[in-house]
């Protein structure tokens, strides 16, 4: 009798578990975006004769159910913790934890992507810079695996070959090596980006090589203490949040930033972005295709054009001290032909500043 009661309890508990999750899945509204993973979630597939009998419906339905499973983020964390600490798996979704930092496996070197990027830069030079009287400079920002991967037994990109091939493809400009100034703690622990308060020396070196001196004093200001970067959700591991700081002084606070897309002036630091899915967009409002920082109190009358990816958002404010204007161009989102309609390339300093992660994934259009 006691055995039967136990069996009944097990069956009832299992049924409640299964049907409870089924009911929750049916009743709870679908989310459009996964905030932790920062991606769009799969939508319920279209039901047609073609999709059903062709097999596409079940494939897409499988993705849909996985994306909208109740308590999905919690189960992802349990899976990630078990994989790392119980089964010894070294990465989860290509993200690994080493020395307190989350980093992405950047391997192997994608020579086709690197070659494409240098050809695009060459095209910009030939079309707009070659006869402009401008001085052209290049620099590469290493990803976090540059500091963590090889020394800890993870697959590592061939950075020596990357630099050799990059310099070969950009021999018409001067390469500025910033890698010796950087270390892993210059980056956020849960994000791909560098920390603005840690890279003043990098900005000073780049400016010095371009003939500009940066000597202003800055105040380090904390804006949030719960910053979690893009790798946090992808890794699904319990990592502590960190503080996000920015650097400010009177001159920088008086700078104006013109957004060509929205045709209006915006602030150097956008506090509205602190509550968005990516608080790093606090710096210059994130992914903007064409911006111009204006500083009437600059120490020179020189102008800088910065071709950049998202890393440029946090270092560009430093350059405002030494340049009357700093124009930021992100050719991932805007064609150089369009840029030429708004930007005068004559007699400028031109800096191409890109991270290895962007150069290696064919992100430049």
N, C-alpha and C positions, 0 to 999 in steps of 0.2 A: 504493500500500500504506500509506504513512504517513498519507495522507488518511483512509483507512478506519479506521485505528487511532484517529485523532483523533475521528472521528465516533462510534466505539464508546464512547470515553471520555466524550464529551459525553452520549450516550444513557444510559450506565450511571450517570453522576453525577446526571443529571436524574431518573432513575428512583429512585435511592437517596434523593434529596431529597424527591420526592413521596411515595414509599411509606414513607419514614422518618417523615415528619410524620403520615401516615395511621396508621401503627402506634402512634406515640406518642399520638395522639389517642384511639385505641381502648384502649390499655393503661393509660394514666395515669388515676388516679381523678379524678372531677369534683370541683371545689371548689364550695362553697356560696356563698362570699362573695369578692368582689374586695377585698383589703385596700387596694390602692392607690386604687381608686375609691370605696371604702366603700359598696358596694351589693351586693344579692343578685344572683347570676348566674342566667341562664336555666336551667331544668331541661329534661331530655329530654321532648319533648311526648308526650301520650297518643296511642296509635295505635288509632283507631277508624274505622269506616266513615264516620262523620260528619266527623271531622277530616281524613281523607285526601281524600275526594271534595269536601269543602267548601273545601279549600285552606288551612285553618288549620294543618294539620300542617306543611306545607312552610314557611309563614311562621315558625312557632315553631321549627322545626328550623334554619332559617337563623340565627335569633338564638342558638340553643343552640350551634351550631358556631362562631360568631364569639366567643362568650363563653368557650369552652373550647379555643380553638386553642392548640397548644403554643407556648411562648415568647411568649405574647400581649403581656405587658407590655413586653418588649423591642422587639417590632415596633411597639407603640404609641409608644414613645419615638422610634424611627427615623422614623416617620411625622410625629410632631410636630416634630422637629428639621428634617426636610426641608421641611415646610410653612412653618415660620417663617424659616429661614435660607437656604433654596434658592429657594422660591417666593414669599417675602415675605408669606405669610398672617399677618394681624395677631392672630388669636385661634385657639384650638383648643378645641372643645367649649364655646365661650362664655367661656373663660378666656384672659386675655392677660398678657403680661409687660411691665412698664413700670417703669423706675427701680429695678430689682431686686426689685420686688414682683409677685406673682401676684394678679390681681384678676378679678372676674367682671363681665361686661357687665350692668349693671342699667339696662335701658332697654326700653321707655319707662315713664313713670309709669303704674301701674295704678290709675286713679282709683276703679274699682269695688272693688278690694281695700282701698284706703285708706278709702273710705267705709264699707265693712263693718266695718273695725277700729274706727273712731270710733263707729259705732253700737253695737258690742259694749261699748265703754268707757262710753258713755252709759247703756246698759242696766244695767251694774254700778253706776254712780253712782246711778241712779234707784232701783234695788232695795235697795242696801245702804249707800250713803254719804250720800245727800242729807240725811237727817235724823239722821245719826249723830254729828254734831259733829266729824267728821274734816276735816282739811285735805287737799285734793287737788292734786297736782302732776303735770306731764307733761314728758317730755324725749325727744328723738329722737337716736339714735346714727347718724351717717352711715356708709354703707358705704365701702369703699376707693375705689370709682370717683368718689366725691365729690371726692377729691384728685387723681385721675389721669386721668379720662376726657376731659373737655372740653378741657383744656389740651394734651392729646396727640393730639387728633383722633379720639377714640373717641365713639360715640354716648353721650349723657349724659342722665340723668333730669332733669326740670325740678324741681330741689330747692326753688326759690322757690315754685312752685305747691304742691308737697307740703306745705311749712310753712304756707302760707296756708290750704289746705284742712283741714289737721290742726288748726290753731288754731281755725278756724271751728267744727269739729265737737267741740271740747273746751273751749269758752269758759266752762265752769263751774269750771275749775281754772286754776292758774297754770302757764304754760309757762316752763321754765328752759332757756335756750339754752347748750348745752355745745360747740357746733360750733367756736366761735373758739378753744377750748382744745386742740383736737385737730389732729394732723398725721399724715401717712402713716406716719411711723416709730413712731407709737404702736401700730401694728398689726403682727402677725406677717407676715413676708414671704411665707409659703406658706399662710396661713390667713385666714379671714374675720374672726377675732376681734381685739380689742385686747389689749395686753400689760398685765398687772396692774401691773407696776412702773412703767408710764408714765402711769397714770391717777389717781394720788393727787390731783392738782389738780382733776380732774373730780369726784371724790368730795367733795372739800372744798367746791367750789362748790355742788353739789347739796345737801349738808348745810347749808351756810350759808343758802341760800335757804329751807330748811325750818326754820331757827331752831336749828340744832345746830352746834357747833364741833368740828372734828376737828383735833387737834394732836399726836397720838401719833407717836413715832418708830418706824420699821420697819427691819428688816434684810432686804436683798435676798438671797435664797437660790437658788442654782442647783440644779435637780433633775435635768435631763437636758440633754445637748448635741447630741442628734440628733432634735430635734422637726421633724416635717414635717406641715403642716396639710392640710386637706381639699382645697385647690386643687392640691397637689403631684401627687397621683395623677390628677386630672382633666386637668391640663395636659400630663402625661407629658413634661415637659421636665427636663433635668438641673440642678436647683437645689440649692444647698448647704443642708444642714440648719442649724437654728439652735438657740439655747439657750432653755430654758424656765425662767423664774424665778418665785418667789412671794415675797410679803411677809409677814414674821412679826415678832411681838413677844410678850412674856410674857402680856399680857392676851388677845391673840387666841388664843394657844395654850391658854388656859384656857376658851375658849368651848366650848359644847356645841351640836350641831346635831341637831334632832329631825326624823327622816324619817317623815312621816305615813303614807306608803305601806307601808313595811316595819315601821312601829311600833317603831322603835328609834333610838338615838342613833348618829350617825356623826361622823366628823372633818370639820373645815373643809377639809382637804386630804387627798385620797385617793390614796396612793402606788400602790395596786394599779392605778389607771387609767393610770399612766405607761407600762405595757406593753400597753395596749389599742390598738384601731385608732384611737382619738381621744384622745391624751394631754391635750387641753384639758379633758377631763372630770375631771382631777385637781382642778379647782376645784369644790368642793361636789358631787362625784360626778356631774357632768354633768346630763343631762335628768331632773330630778326635779320632779314636779308640785306638791308642797307640802312646804316645809321651814320650820323655825324656828330661827334662830340665837339662842342665849341667852347673855347676858353680864351676870353679876351685878356686875361691876366697871365697868359703863357710867357715863359721866359725867352721865347724866340718867335719869329714870324714864320717858322717852317710849318709844313703840313705833312701829315702822315696818312698813307692809305694802307690799311691792315686787311689783308686777305686772311680769313680766319675760320675756325670752327668754334664750337661752344667754349673751349678753353680761353678764347680771346675775350670773352665777356668780362672776365674778372681781372685780366691784366691790363686791358685797354685804359681804364681810368687812370692808371699810373702815368701813361704816356701823355695825358692831357696837360701835365705840368710843363712839358718841354715843347709842345706843339700847339699852334693856334687852333688847329682843327685835326681831329683824328677820325678818318672815315673808315668804318668797318664794313667789309664786303664778305658775304657768305655765299659763295658760288654753288653751294649745295641747293640753294633755294632761289637763285636769281642768275640769269644768263649774263655773262660779261658784256654782251651786246647791249643789254638793257642798262647796265651800270654806266656804260660810256655815254648814255644820254643825260646822265645826271652828274657825273664826276669828271672833273678836269684832271687829266693825268700828268700835265706838264710840270716839270721841276719839283717833283714830290719825292719824299722818302717812301719807298714801297716795301712792306714787309709781308712775306708769306709765312705765316706761323700756323703749323698744323700738328696735330697729335698723330702718333703712329697708329692708333686704333682707327682713325679716319682714313689715313693713307692706305691701310691694309684691307679695307672692306669695300672698296669701290664706291665710296660715299660721295666723291666729288663728281659733279655732273658736267 
